[in-house]
């Protein structure tokens, strides 16, 4: 997963919809949606933690 983070330029984290949009160095985006259940909540939290660990705060946008 660490290699994947190297290609992410910016992450848009949509809290209310449990959605993460990743933008790479070339401007391409990928949208990841998480289910509204216990498993989805855990995966969403883990993904946000991973992104916070590897990206600068300026490269994260939280949308509420």
C-alpha positions in Angstrom: 0.0 0.0 0.0 2.9 2.3 0.6 3.8 2.3 -3.1 0.2 3.4 -3.9 0.5 6.4 -1.6 3.6 7.5 -3.5 1.3 8.2 -6.5 -1.4 10.1 -4.6 -1.0 13.8 -4.9 -4.2 14.8 -3.1 -7.1 13.2 -1.2 -10.6 14.5 -0.8 -12.2 12.9 2.2 -16.0 13.2 2.3 -17.0 12.4 5.8 -20.8 12.4 5.5 -20.9 10.1 2.5 -17.9 7.9 3.5 -16.2 8.6 0.2 -12.6 9.2 -0.7 -11.4 10.7 -4.0 -7.7 10.2 -4.7 -6.0 12.4 -7.3 -2.6 11.2 -8.7 0.3 13.2 -10.0 -1.1 13.3 -13.6 -4.5 14.6 -12.5 -6.4 11.3 -12.7 -8.9 10.6 -10.0 -10.3 7.5 -8.4 -13.3 7.4 -6.1 -13.6 4.9 -3.3 -16.9 4.4 -1.4 -17.3 2.7 1.9 -20.5 0.9 3.1 -22.6 2.3 6.0 -22.0 -0.6 8.3 -19.4 -1.7 10.9 -17.0 -3.0 8.3 -17.3 0.0 6.1 -16.7 2.3 9.1 -13.5 0.5 10.1 -12.2 0.5 6.5 -13.0 4.2 6.2 -11.2 5.0 9.4 -8.2 2.9 8.4 -8.0 4.6 5.0 -8.1 8.1 6.5 -5.4 7.1 9.1 -3.2 5.8 6.3 -3.6 8.9 4.2 -2.9 11.1 7.2 0.3 9.2 7.9 1.7 9.4 4.4 0.4 12.7 3.0 1.1 16.3 4.1 -1.8 18.1 5.7 -1.9 20.4 2.7 -2.6 17.4 0.5 -5.8 16.4 2.4 -9.2 18.1 2.0 -11.9 17.1 4.5 -15.5 17.7 3.2 -18.3 17.6 5.8 
